[in-house]
């Protein structure tokens, strides 16, 4: 498999992800239609983030071996978008056992990182012409699904793979919160950028102005992943915008998100400092055996207990640092650079089971790309 799981449940070789759902469990949507808490929850998010990592690392190191690695990550993402045969639907992940079964409920978060990662890959020297053709097809399919499903009749929901509405509200693409408002025009803008198709440009412009206005005041208490996805969406819109006034406004939005992330970064580091080395080495559970399950609008969700905080803090440290580096990176203070360097040097990456280390890599190579580290 070429997709990424959410956590390790063991450091023993060959058993690191023994907790992943079996094909039979995925097919009957157990424990829930999202695959929440199973380790199959965020594959499209993580794959998109990893493509961004590889693009930044290649810009710094020019290592030819990164072409093969990027192609492998892309193959996993393409599988998420095609293996189920539902045009334009981005599955969260693909079952490791049979390499084809998927949970039917995705989310706007999955699609955001999926599109952002493919867009960056397309624009990098890592993608050859054959790969660019595939990316054009995949992003066009995602845009077509949005055009077909994200309508007032569906409450702007792109729906589950079976065509039914998502009961959680996580697939709604319009009339959403401030940190989510730019997602829909970003998808259309990226599709237009790679295909040149006028229909996607029209959709991008249809939503962009209002989305940028709605993005003015995101909730400052949102977790780092929400700020990162907002920044990814705005980054695409900022890069492709040709109107100087609008571009300046988007820049202001991104700078505000950066400032929120800076506060989050400081807070997360303070929380990690309170954890013992043993706590940070904790592995995730076999979700089938946990004591507490939460009913999330009809979706039974196994709870990870104390591990959830370790998993989350690891992830937030990298995500919040990355957000700061995505706009005017030279504005990152020497104190913040030092804090990030100390985090990266002092973290026990060989004994951390959270997928959050991907964002540590992302922050490291973004900082290196902008020459903030030696």
Secondary structure, 3 states (H helix, E strand, C coil): CCCCCCECCCCCCCCCCCCCCCHHHHHCCCCCCCCCCCCCCCHHHHHHHHHHHHHHHHHHHCCCHHHHHHHHHHHHHHHHHHCCCCCCCCCCCCCCCCCCCCCCCCCHHHHHHHHHHHHHHHHCCCCCHHHHHHHHHHHHHHHHHHHHHCCHHHCCECCCCCCCCCCCCCCECCCCCHHHCCHHHHHHHHHHHHHCCHHHHHHHHHHHHHHHHHHHHCCCCCCHHHHHHHHHHHHHHHHHCCCHHHHHHHHHHHHHHHHHHHHHHHHHHHHHCCCCHHHHCCCCCCHHHCCCEEEECCEEEECCCCHHHHHHHHHHHHHHHHHHCCCCHHHCCHHHHHHHHHHHHHCCHHHCCECCHHHHHHHHHHHHHCCCCC
